[in-house]
Amino acid sequence: MGRSHFLGRPAVLDKLQRVREAGKLGQPFLLVGPEGSGKENTALEFARLLNCSSPATCGPEKLCESCVKALGFQHPDIRWIGPAPASLDDAGVRSLLEEKIANPFHQDAAAATSQVRIGDPENPEPMTIRSLIHFLRRRAFQSPFKVAIIADGHRMNQSAANAFLKTLEEPPPNTVIFLLTTGTEGMLPTILSRCQKIRFEPWPENELATLLMEIGGADEKQAGEAARTAEGNARRGLALLGEKARLMLEWAGYLFEGIHGSDRAMAAIAADELHRGLMSHLCVPAEGAKKAAADSGPLRRDRAIQLCELLNLHYSDALLMLELGEDRRPRLPASAELTAGVSGMRTTRSLLDDMGRIEASRLEIDRNINIGLAMAVLFEGLIDHAERDKASGTVRP
């Protein structure tokens, strides 16, 4: 049997229901929270519940027609859009939505380097603001409400944001608009002022572990480790259950060790492999690295961003060891011995500085900076910093 609901956050759904009962659905919502915290699924689930045609009898055993359509992204009165390349056509949109049906936390790799665009005035492409405005202007086809959901609202380009302002200021009757974002930096103040803000926190570890067992097929041990590593990010937690993510985590560990062993050759090779979209030769044989290659710019960028995130988890664990000692609870249990060893040769300030450097490089890659150059500069800087700690006598016996 297929999924009977979207995996929304119950507390936020209850809050949205109270807003509905208070008659305040007309003001758009801004859902703000970290990656993988359930913003998108919460908006989709509320849209499903809002338009359910048989609330008293609809349930997992027998869904109403409206809910079946909502869960299949085929509801005529619910529209989801997000960052997408200009080349994405109707067939590409349907393929993307099918991925989201199969994996409720799926995000297309192209989203990291794309924008929410305004669209052609006469014939707006799918996944554009003008197509969404046209959708909202039409009367509801079969349900009480029309619902629009914009993923990564902070990626609306300026023309799209300006075009959407009037709709946000005066939404058509019986419409509900959700803007989703990881942060409000760069968003127009006029957009922020028109929205009701609801903040999301990362998933609690026990809830995320349960979710990974239910939808990821993980056993209790796998789910627990993935949930701890994911730090409340359900998207990352699901990815960590896959083979490629396991290899990426292994690669990050090799890099972390090599950086603190001043292995500049390995760092240079890693930067080149990332630039070419190859999986590390340290994790898979050469032939396997070619088979696992990321064969497009967005996929290569997504892989480099993922490696930055996993590398930062190693630094975070070393920092925890330095600050808490044996009382720490490592996010990467398999690398606990490695991170404990590194913590003995670093200071809190230097580890925090390096974590900042990694995050800055991740943002640069996200903004389309040359991957190989960005990673080569990062790795060299991290090695230099670790060597300075050693030379200054930071190493403890």
C-alpha positions as a Markdown table, in Angstrom:
| # | Residue | x | y | z |
|---|---|---|---|---|
| 1 | Met | 0.0 | 0.0 | 0.0 |
| 2 | Gly | 1.3 | 3.5 | -0.9 |
| 3 | Arg | 1.9 | 6.3 | 1.6 |
| 4 | Ser | -1.2 | 7.6 | 3.2 |
| 5 | His | 0.2 | 11.0 | 4.3 |
| 6 | Phe | 3.2 | 13.3 | 4.0 |
| 7 | Leu | 5.7 | 13.2 | 6.8 |
| 8 | Gly | 4.9 | 16.6 | 8.3 |
| 9 | Arg | 5.9 | 17.8 | 11.8 |
| 10 | Pro | 2.8 | 17.2 | 14.1 |
| 11 | Ala | 3.4 | 20.2 | 16.3 |
| 12 | Val | 3.5 | 22.6 | 13.3 |
| 13 | Leu | 0.5 | 20.9 | 11.8 |
| 14 | Asp | -1.4 | 21.5 | 15.0 |
| 15 | Lys | -0.3 | 25.2 | 14.9 |
| 16 | Leu | -1.5 | 25.6 | 11.3 |
| 17 | Gln | -4.8 | 24.0 | 12.3 |
| 18 | Arg | -5.2 | 26.6 | 15.0 |
| 19 | Val | -4.5 | 29.4 | 12.5 |
| 20 | Arg | -7.2 | 27.9 | 10.3 |
| 21 | Glu | -9.7 | 27.9 | 13.1 |
| 22 | Ala | -8.8 | 31.5 | 13.9 |
| 23 | Gly | -9.6 | 32.4 | 10.3 |
| 24 | Lys | -6.1 | 33.6 | 9.5 |
| 25 | Leu | -5.1 | 31.4 | 6.5 |
| 26 | Gly | -5.3 | 34.4 | 4.1 |
| 27 | Gln | -1.9 | 35.7 | 5.2 |
| 28 | Pro | 1.0 | 33.8 | 3.5 |
| 29 | Phe | 3.2 | 31.6 | 5.6 |
| 30 | Leu | 7.0 | 31.6 | 5.8 |
| 31 | Leu | 8.3 | 28.3 | 7.0 |
| 32 | Val | 11.9 | 28.8 | 8.2 |
| 33 | Gly | 14.2 | 26.0 | 9.3 |
| 34 | Pro | 17.4 | 24.0 | 8.6 |
| 35 | Glu | 17.7 | 21.6 | 5.7 |
| 36 | Gly | 15.7 | 18.4 | 6.1 |
| 37 | Ser | 13.6 | 19.6 | 9.0 |
| 38 | Gly | 10.3 | 18.7 | 7.4 |
| 39 | Lys | 9.1 | 22.1 | 6.1 |
| 40 | Glu | 8.1 | 20.8 | 2.7 |
| 41 | Asn | 6.3 | 17.7 | 3.9 |
| 42 | Thr | 4.5 | 19.8 | 6.5 |
| 43 | Ala | 3.2 | 22.2 | 3.9 |
| 44 | Leu | 2.2 | 19.4 | 1.6 |
| 45 | Glu | 0.5 | 17.5 | 4.4 |
| 46 | Phe | -1.5 | 20.6 | 5.5 |
| 47 | Ala | -2.5 | 21.2 | 1.9 |
| 48 | Arg | -3.8 | 17.5 | 1.8 |
| 49 | Leu | -5.7 | 17.8 | 5.0 |
| 50 | Leu | -7.1 | 21.2 | 4.1 |
| 51 | Asn | -8.6 | 19.9 | 0.9 |
| 52 | Cys | -9.6 | 16.4 | 2.1 |
| 53 | Ser | -13.1 | 15.7 | 0.8 |
| 54 | Ser | -14.1 | 13.2 | 3.6 |
| 55 | Pro | -12.3 | 14.1 | 6.8 |
| 56 | Ala | -14.6 | 11.9 | 8.9 |
| 57 | Thr | -13.9 | 8.7 | 7.0 |
| 58 | Cys | -10.7 | 9.3 | 5.0 |
| 59 | Gly | -7.8 | 7.3 | 6.5 |
| 60 | Pro | -4.9 | 5.0 | 5.7 |
| 61 | Glu | -7.2 | 2.1 | 4.7 |
| 62 | Lys | -9.3 | 4.1 | 2.3 |
| 63 | Leu | -8.2 | 7.6 | 1.1 |
| 64 | Cys | -10.6 | 10.0 | -0.5 |
| 65 | Glu | -10.1 | 11.0 | -4.1 |
| 66 | Ser | -8.7 | 14.4 | -3.1 |
| 67 | Cys | -6.0 | 12.9 | -0.8 |
| 68 | Val | -5.0 | 10.3 | -3.5 |
| 69 | Lys | -4.4 | 13.1 | -5.9 |
| 70 | Ala | -2.6 | 15.2 | -3.4 |
| 71 | Leu | -0.2 | 12.4 | -2.5 |
| 72 | Gly | 0.5 | 11.8 | -6.2 |
| 73 | Phe | 1.2 | 15.5 | -6.9 |
| 74 | Gln | -1.8 | 15.5 | -9.3 |
| 75 | His | -4.2 | 17.6 | -7.3 |
| 76 | Pro | -5.6 | 20.4 | -9.5 |
| 77 | Asp | -5.7 | 22.8 | -6.6 |
| 78 | Ile | -2.3 | 22.2 | -5.0 |
| 79 | Arg | 0.8 | 23.3 | -6.7 |
| 80 | Trp | 4.4 | 22.8 | -5.7 |
| 81 | Ile | 7.4 | 24.6 | -7.3 |
| 82 | Gly | 11.1 | 25.0 | -6.5 |
| 83 | Pro | 14.4 | 26.0 | -8.0 |
| 84 | Ala | 14.8 | 24.5 | -11.5 |
| 85 | Pro | 16.9 | 25.0 | -14.6 |
| 86 | Ala | 15.3 | 26.9 | -17.5 |
| 87 | Ser | 15.5 | 23.7 | -19.6 |
| 88 | Leu | 13.1 | 21.8 | -17.4 |
| 89 | Asp | 9.9 | 20.9 | -19.3 |
| 90 | Asp | 6.6 | 19.2 | -18.3 |
| 91 | Ala | 8.1 | 15.7 | -18.6 |
| 92 | Gly | 11.1 | 16.8 | -16.5 |
| 93 | Val | 8.8 | 18.2 | -13.8 |
| 94 | Arg | 6.8 | 14.9 | -13.7 |
| 95 | Ser | 10.0 | 12.9 | -13.4 |
| 96 | Leu | 11.0 | 15.1 | -10.5 |
| 97 | Leu | 7.6 | 14.7 | -8.8 |
| 98 | Glu | 7.8 | 10.9 | -9.2 |
| 99 | Glu | 11.2 | 11.0 | -7.4 |
| 100 | Lys | 9.5 | 13.0 | -4.6 |
| 101 | Ile | 6.7 | 10.4 | -4.4 |
| 102 | Ala | 9.3 | 7.6 | -4.0 |
| 103 | Asn | 11.4 | 9.6 | -1.5 |
| 104 | Pro | 9.5 | 12.2 | 0.6 |
| 105 | Phe | 12.7 | 14.1 | 1.2 |
| 106 | His | 14.1 | 14.0 | -2.3 |
| 107 | Gln | 15.8 | 17.1 | -3.6 |
| 108 | Asp | 16.9 | 17.4 | -7.2 |
| 109 | Ala | 20.7 | 18.0 | -7.5 |
| 110 | Ala | 20.0 | 20.9 | -9.9 |
| 111 | Ala | 18.1 | 22.8 | -7.2 |
| 112 | Ala | 21.4 | 23.7 | -5.5 |
| 113 | Thr | 22.5 | 25.8 | -8.5 |
| 114 | Ser | 19.2 | 26.9 | -9.9 |
| 115 | Gln | 16.7 | 29.7 | -9.1 |
| 116 | Val | 13.0 | 30.1 | -8.8 |
| 117 | Arg | 12.6 | 32.1 | -12.0 |
| 118 | Ile | 9.9 | 34.6 | -13.1 |
| 119 | Gly | 9.0 | 32.8 | -16.4 |
| 120 | Asp | 7.9 | 33.9 | -19.8 |
| 121 | Pro | 5.0 | 36.5 | -19.7 |
| 122 | Glu | 3.0 | 34.8 | -22.4 |
| 123 | Asn | 3.7 | 31.2 | -21.9 |
| 124 | Pro | 5.4 | 30.7 | -18.5 |
| 125 | Glu | 7.3 | 27.5 | -18.1 |
| 126 | Pro | 6.4 | 25.1 | -15.3 |
| 127 | Met | 8.1 | 25.7 | -12.0 |
| 128 | Thr | 8.1 | 29.5 | -12.5 |
| 129 | Ile | 6.5 | 32.3 | -10.5 |
| 130 | Arg | 4.3 | 33.5 | -13.4 |
| 131 | Ser | 2.9 | 29.9 | -13.8 |
| 132 | Leu | 2.1 | 29.9 | -10.1 |
| 133 | Ile | 0.4 | 33.3 | -10.3 |
| 134 | His | -1.7 | 32.0 | -13.2 |
| 135 | Phe | -2.6 | 29.0 | -11.1 |
| 136 | Leu | -3.7 | 31.1 | -8.1 |
| 137 | Arg | -5.8 | 33.4 | -10.2 |
| 138 | Arg | -8.0 | 30.5 | -11.4 |
| 139 | Arg | -10.9 | 29.4 | -9.2 |
| 140 | Ala | -10.5 | 26.2 | -7.3 |
| 141 | Phe | -11.4 | 23.2 | -9.4 |
| 142 | Gln | -12.6 | 20.6 | -6.8 |
| 143 | Ser | -11.6 | 21.8 | -3.4 |
| 144 | Pro | -12.3 | 24.6 | -0.9 |
| 145 | Phe | -8.7 | 26.0 | -1.1 |
| 146 | Lys | -6.0 | 26.5 | -3.7 |
| 147 | Val | -2.6 | 25.9 | -2.1 |
| 148 | Ala | 0.8 | 27.1 | -3.5 |
| 149 | Ile | 4.1 | 25.9 | -2.1 |
| 150 | Ile | 7.4 | 27.4 | -3.0 |
| 151 | Ala | 10.5 | 25.4 | -2.0 |
| 152 | Asp | 13.7 | 27.3 | -1.3 |
| 153 | Gly | 11.9 | 30.7 | -1.4 |
| 154 | His | 15.3 | 32.4 | -0.8 |
| 155 | Arg | 16.3 | 31.3 | -4.3 |
| 156 | Met | 13.7 | 33.4 | -6.0 |
| 157 | Asn | 15.6 | 35.8 | -8.3 |
| 158 | Gln | 14.8 | 39.5 | -7.9 |
| 159 | Ser | 12.4 | 39.7 | -10.9 |
| 160 | Ala | 10.5 | 36.7 | -9.6 |
| 161 | Ala | 10.3 | 38.1 | -6.1 |
| 162 | Asn | 9.1 | 41.4 | -7.3 |
| 163 | Ala | 6.5 | 39.8 | -9.5 |
| 164 | Phe | 5.1 | 37.8 | -6.6 |
| 165 | Leu | 4.8 | 40.7 | -4.2 |
| 166 | Lys | 1.3 | 41.8 | -5.2 |
| 167 | Thr | 0.1 | 38.2 | -4.9 |
| 168 | Leu | 1.5 | 38.0 | -1.4 |
| 169 | Glu | 0.1 | 41.3 | -0.4 |
| 170 | Glu | -3.4 | 40.5 | -1.7 |
| 171 | Pro | -3.8 | 36.7 | -2.2 |
| 172 | Pro | -6.9 | 35.7 | -4.1 |
| 173 | Pro | -9.8 | 34.5 | -1.9 |
| 174 | Asn | -9.5 | 30.9 | -0.4 |
| 175 | Thr | -5.8 | 30.6 | -1.3 |
| 176 | Val | -3.0 | 29.5 | 1.0 |
| 177 | Ile | 0.6 | 30.3 | 0.2 |
| 178 | Phe | 3.7 | 28.7 | 1.7 |
| 179 | Leu | 7.2 | 30.0 | 1.2 |
| 180 | Leu | 9.9 | 27.6 | 2.5 |
| 181 | Thr | 13.4 | 28.7 | 3.3 |
| 182 | Thr | 16.5 | 27.7 | 5.3 |
| 183 | Gly | 17.2 | 31.4 | 6.1 |
| 184 | Thr | 15.8 | 34.8 | 5.4 |
| 185 | Glu | 19.1 | 36.5 | 4.4 |
| 186 | Gly | 18.8 | 38.0 | 1.0 |
| 187 | Met | 15.0 | 37.8 | 0.9 |
| 188 | Leu | 13.1 | 41.1 | 0.2 |
| 189 | Pro | 12.0 | 42.8 | 3.4 |
| 190 | Thr | 8.7 | 43.5 | 1.7 |
| 191 | Ile | 8.2 | 39.7 | 1.3 |
| 192 | Leu | 9.1 | 39.0 | 4.9 |
| 193 | Ser | 6.7 | 41.6 | 6.2 |
| 194 | Arg | 3.8 | 40.0 | 4.4 |
| 195 | Cys | 4.2 | 36.5 | 5.8 |
| 196 | Gln | 3.4 | 34.7 | 9.1 |
| 197 | Lys | 6.7 | 33.2 | 10.1 |
| 198 | Ile | 6.8 | 29.6 | 11.6 |
| 199 | Arg | 10.2 | 28.3 | 12.7 |
| 200 | Phe | 11.2 | 24.6 | 12.4 |
| 201 | Glu | 13.8 | 22.9 | 14.5 |
| 202 | Pro | 15.8 | 19.9 | 13.4 |
| 203 | Trp | 14.2 | 16.5 | 14.0 |
| 204 | Pro | 14.8 | 15.1 | 17.5 |
| 205 | Glu | 17.2 | 12.2 | 17.2 |
| 206 | Asn | 14.8 | 9.5 | 18.4 |
| 207 | Glu | 12.0 | 10.7 | 16.0 |
| 208 | Leu | 14.4 | 10.8 | 13.1 |
| 209 | Ala | 15.7 | 7.2 | 13.9 |
| 210 | Thr | 12.1 | 6.0 | 13.9 |
| 211 | Leu | 11.4 | 7.7 | 10.6 |
| 212 | Leu | 14.6 | 6.1 | 9.0 |
| 213 | Met | 13.4 | 2.7 | 10.1 |
| 214 | Glu | 9.9 | 3.3 | 8.7 |
| 215 | Ile | 10.7 | 4.8 | 5.3 |
| 216 | Gly | 14.4 | 4.0 | 4.9 |
| 217 | Gly | 14.2 | 0.3 | 5.8 |
| 218 | Ala | 17.1 | 0.6 | 8.2 |
| 219 | Asp | 17.5 | -1.6 | 11.3 |
| 220 | Glu | 17.6 | -0.1 | 14.7 |
| 221 | Lys | 21.4 | 0.2 | 14.8 |
| 222 | Gln | 21.7 | 1.7 | 11.3 |
| 223 | Ala | 18.9 | 4.1 | 11.9 |
| 224 | Gly | 20.4 | 5.3 | 15.3 |
| 225 | Glu | 23.8 | 5.9 | 13.8 |
| 226 | Ala | 22.4 | 7.7 | 10.7 |
| 227 | Ala | 20.1 | 9.8 | 12.8 |
| 228 | Arg | 23.0 | 10.8 | 15.1 |
| 229 | Thr | 25.2 | 11.7 | 12.1 |
| 230 | Ala | 22.4 | 13.6 | 10.3 |
| 231 | Glu | 21.9 | 16.0 | 13.3 |
| 232 | Gly | 18.2 | 16.3 | 12.7 |
| 233 | Asn | 18.3 | 16.5 | 8.9 |
| 234 | Ala | 16.0 | 13.8 | 7.5 |
| 235 | Arg | 17.2 | 14.3 | 4.0 |
| 236 | Arg | 20.8 | 13.7 | 5.0 |
| 237 | Gly | 19.7 | 10.8 | 7.3 |
| 238 | Leu | 18.0 | 9.0 | 4.4 |
| 239 | Ala | 21.0 | 9.6 | 2.1 |
| 240 | Leu | 23.4 | 8.1 | 4.7 |
| 241 | Leu | 21.6 | 4.8 | 4.4 |
| 242 | Gly | 22.8 | 4.5 | 0.8 |
| 243 | Glu | 26.0 | 3.1 | -0.6 |
| 244 | Lys | 27.2 | 6.4 | -2.2 |
| 245 | Ala | 26.7 | 8.3 | 1.1 |
| 246 | Arg | 28.7 | 5.7 | 3.0 |
| 247 | Leu | 31.6 | 6.0 | 0.5 |
| 248 | Met | 31.4 | 9.8 | 0.9 |
| 249 | Leu | 31.6 | 9.6 | 4.7 |
| 250 | Glu | 34.6 | 7.2 | 4.3 |
| 251 | Trp | 36.2 | 9.7 | 2.0 |
| 252 | Ala | 35.7 | 12.6 | 4.4 |
| 253 | Gly | 37.4 | 10.5 | 7.1 |
| 254 | Tyr | 40.4 | 9.9 | 4.9 |
| 255 | Leu | 40.6 | 13.6 | 4.1 |
| 256 | Phe | 40.3 | 14.6 | 7.8 |
| 257 | Glu | 43.2 | 12.2 | 8.6 |
| 258 | Gly | 45.3 | 13.3 | 5.7 |
| 259 | Ile | 44.9 | 17.0 | 6.5 |
| 260 | His | 46.2 | 16.3 | 10.0 |
| 261 | Gly | 49.0 | 14.2 | 8.5 |
| 262 | Ser | 50.0 | 17.0 | 6.1 |
| 263 | Asp | 49.3 | 14.8 | 3.1 |
| 264 | Arg | 49.2 | 17.5 | 0.5 |
| 265 | Ala | 49.4 | 15.1 | -2.4 |
| 266 | Met | 46.2 | 13.3 | -1.2 |
| 267 | Ala | 44.5 | 16.7 | -0.8 |
| 268 | Ala | 45.4 | 17.8 | -4.3 |
| 269 | Ile | 44.1 | 14.5 | -5.8 |
| 270 | Ala | 40.9 | 14.8 | -3.8 |
| 271 | Ala | 40.3 | 18.4 | -5.2 |
| 272 | Asp | 40.9 | 17.1 | -8.7 |
| 273 | Glu | 38.6 | 14.1 | -8.2 |
| 274 | Leu | 35.8 | 16.4 | -6.9 |
| 275 | His | 36.3 | 18.7 | -9.9 |
| 276 | Arg | 35.9 | 15.8 | -12.3 |
| 277 | Gly | 33.0 | 14.3 | -10.4 |
| 278 | Leu | 34.9 | 11.1 | -9.5 |
| 279 | Met | 34.5 | 9.1 | -6.3 |
| 280 | Ser | 37.8 | 8.9 | -4.4 |
| 281 | His | 40.3 | 6.3 | -5.4 |
| 282 | Leu | 40.8 | 5.7 | -1.7 |
| 283 | Cys | 37.2 | 4.3 | -1.4 |
| 284 | Val | 36.7 | 2.5 | -4.6 |
| 285 | Pro | 38.9 | 1.1 | -7.4 |
| 286 | Ala | 39.6 | 3.3 | -10.4 |
| 287 | Glu | 36.9 | 1.5 | -12.5 |
| 288 | Gly | 34.4 | 1.9 | -9.7 |
| 289 | Ala | 35.2 | 5.6 | -9.3 |
| 290 | Lys | 34.4 | 6.1 | -13.0 |
| 291 | Lys | 31.1 | 4.2 | -12.7 |
| 292 | Ala | 30.2 | 6.3 | -9.6 |
| 293 | Ala | 31.1 | 9.6 | -11.4 |
| 294 | Ala | 28.8 | 12.5 | -11.1 |
| 295 | Asp | 28.2 | 13.2 | -14.8 |
| 296 | Ser | 26.7 | 16.7 | -14.6 |
| 297 | Gly | 27.7 | 20.1 | -13.1 |
| 298 | Pro | 24.8 | 20.1 | -10.5 |
| 299 | Leu | 25.7 | 16.5 | -9.4 |
| 300 | Arg | 29.4 | 17.4 | -9.1 |
| 301 | Arg | 28.5 | 20.5 | -7.1 |
| 302 | Asp | 26.1 | 18.5 | -4.9 |
| 303 | Arg | 28.9 | 15.9 | -4.2 |
| 304 | Ala | 31.4 | 18.6 | -3.2 |
| 305 | Ile | 28.9 | 20.3 | -0.9 |
| 306 | Gln | 28.1 | 16.9 | 0.7 |
| 307 | Leu | 31.8 | 16.3 | 1.3 |
| 308 | Cys | 32.2 | 19.7 | 3.0 |
| 309 | Glu | 29.3 | 18.9 | 5.3 |
| 310 | Leu | 30.7 | 15.5 | 6.2 |
| 311 | Leu | 34.2 | 16.9 | 6.7 |
| 312 | Asn | 32.8 | 19.5 | 9.1 |
| 313 | Leu | 31.1 | 16.7 | 11.1 |
| 314 | His | 34.6 | 15.3 | 11.7 |
| 315 | Tyr | 35.8 | 18.7 | 12.9 |
| 316 | Ser | 32.7 | 19.0 | 15.1 |
| 317 | Asp | 33.4 | 15.7 | 16.7 |
| 318 | Ala | 37.0 | 16.7 | 17.4 |
| 319 | Leu | 35.8 | 19.9 | 19.0 |
| 320 | Leu | 33.3 | 17.9 | 21.2 |
| 321 | Met | 36.2 | 15.7 | 22.3 |
| 322 | Leu | 38.3 | 18.7 | 23.1 |
| 323 | Glu | 35.6 | 20.4 | 25.1 |
| 324 | Leu | 33.8 | 17.4 | 26.8 |
| 325 | Gly | 36.4 | 14.7 | 26.8 |
| 326 | Glu | 35.0 | 11.2 | 27.4 |
| 327 | Asp | 31.6 | 12.7 | 28.2 |
| 328 | Arg | 31.1 | 13.5 | 24.5 |
| 329 | Arg | 28.6 | 11.6 | 22.3 |
| 330 | Pro | 30.2 | 11.5 | 18.9 |
| 331 | Arg | 28.1 | 12.1 | 15.8 |
| 332 | Leu | 30.4 | 9.8 | 13.9 |
| 333 | Pro | 30.9 | 6.7 | 16.1 |
| 334 | Ala | 33.0 | 4.9 | 13.5 |
| 335 | Ser | 35.5 | 7.7 | 13.5 |
| 336 | Ala | 35.6 | 8.3 | 17.2 |
| 337 | Glu | 39.2 | 7.2 | 17.6 |
| 338 | Leu | 40.4 | 9.3 | 14.7 |
| 339 | Thr | 38.6 | 12.5 | 15.9 |
| 340 | Ala | 39.8 | 11.9 | 19.5 |
| 341 | Gly | 43.4 | 11.7 | 18.3 |
| 342 | Val | 43.1 | 14.9 | 16.3 |
| 343 | Ser | 41.6 | 16.8 | 19.2 |
| 344 | Gly | 44.9 | 16.3 | 21.1 |
| 345 | Met | 46.7 | 18.5 | 18.6 |
| 346 | Arg | 44.2 | 21.3 | 18.1 |
| 347 | Thr | 42.7 | 24.2 | 20.0 |
| 348 | Thr | 39.0 | 25.2 | 20.3 |
| 349 | Arg | 39.6 | 28.4 | 18.4 |
| 350 | Ser | 41.5 | 26.8 | 15.5 |
| 351 | Leu | 38.9 | 24.0 | 15.1 |
| 352 | Leu | 36.1 | 26.6 | 15.0 |
| 353 | Asp | 38.1 | 28.7 | 12.5 |
| 354 | Asp | 38.5 | 25.6 | 10.2 |
| 355 | Met | 34.8 | 24.8 | 10.5 |
| 356 | Gly | 34.1 | 28.3 | 9.4 |
| 357 | Arg | 36.5 | 27.9 | 6.4 |
| 358 | Ile | 34.8 | 24.7 | 5.3 |
| 359 | Glu | 31.3 | 26.3 | 5.5 |
| 360 | Ala | 32.6 | 29.3 | 3.6 |
| 361 | Ser | 33.9 | 27.0 | 0.9 |
| 362 | Arg | 30.6 | 25.1 | 0.8 |
| 363 | Leu | 28.8 | 28.4 | 0.2 |
| 364 | Glu | 31.2 | 29.4 | -2.5 |
| 365 | Ile | 30.6 | 26.1 | -4.3 |
| 366 | Asp | 26.9 | 26.6 | -3.9 |
| 367 | Arg | 27.3 | 30.0 | -5.7 |
| 368 | Asn | 29.0 | 28.3 | -8.7 |
| 369 | Ile | 32.6 | 28.9 | -7.8 |
| 370 | Asn | 35.0 | 26.5 | -9.6 |
| 371 | Ile | 34.9 | 23.3 | -7.6 |
| 372 | Gly | 38.4 | 22.1 | -8.0 |
| 373 | Leu | 39.9 | 25.5 | -7.2 |
| 374 | Ala | 37.7 | 26.1 | -4.2 |
| 375 | Met | 38.5 | 22.7 | -2.7 |
| 376 | Ala | 42.3 | 22.9 | -3.5 |
| 377 | Val | 42.5 | 26.2 | -1.7 |
| 378 | Leu | 40.4 | 24.9 | 1.2 |
| 379 | Phe | 42.5 | 21.8 | 1.7 |
| 380 | Glu | 45.8 | 23.7 | 1.6 |
| 381 | Gly | 44.5 | 26.2 | 4.1 |
| 382 | Leu | 43.3 | 23.4 | 6.5 |
| 383 | Ile | 46.7 | 21.7 | 6.3 |
| 384 | Asp | 48.5 | 25.0 | 6.9 |
| 385 | His | 46.3 | 25.7 | 9.9 |
| 386 | Ala | 46.9 | 22.2 | 11.4 |
| 387 | Glu | 50.6 | 22.5 | 10.9 |
| 388 | Arg | 50.6 | 25.9 | 12.7 |
| 389 | Asp | 48.9 | 24.2 | 15.7 |
| 390 | Lys | 51.6 | 21.5 | 15.8 |
| 391 | Ala | 54.4 | 24.1 | 15.5 |
| 392 | Ser | 53.0 | 26.2 | 18.3 |
| 393 | Gly | 53.1 | 23.3 | 20.7 |
| 394 | Thr | 49.4 | 22.7 | 20.9 |
| 395 | Val | 49.9 | 18.9 | 20.8 |
| 396 | Arg | 49.1 | 17.5 | 24.2 |
| 397 | Pro | 50.8 | 14.3 | 25.6 |
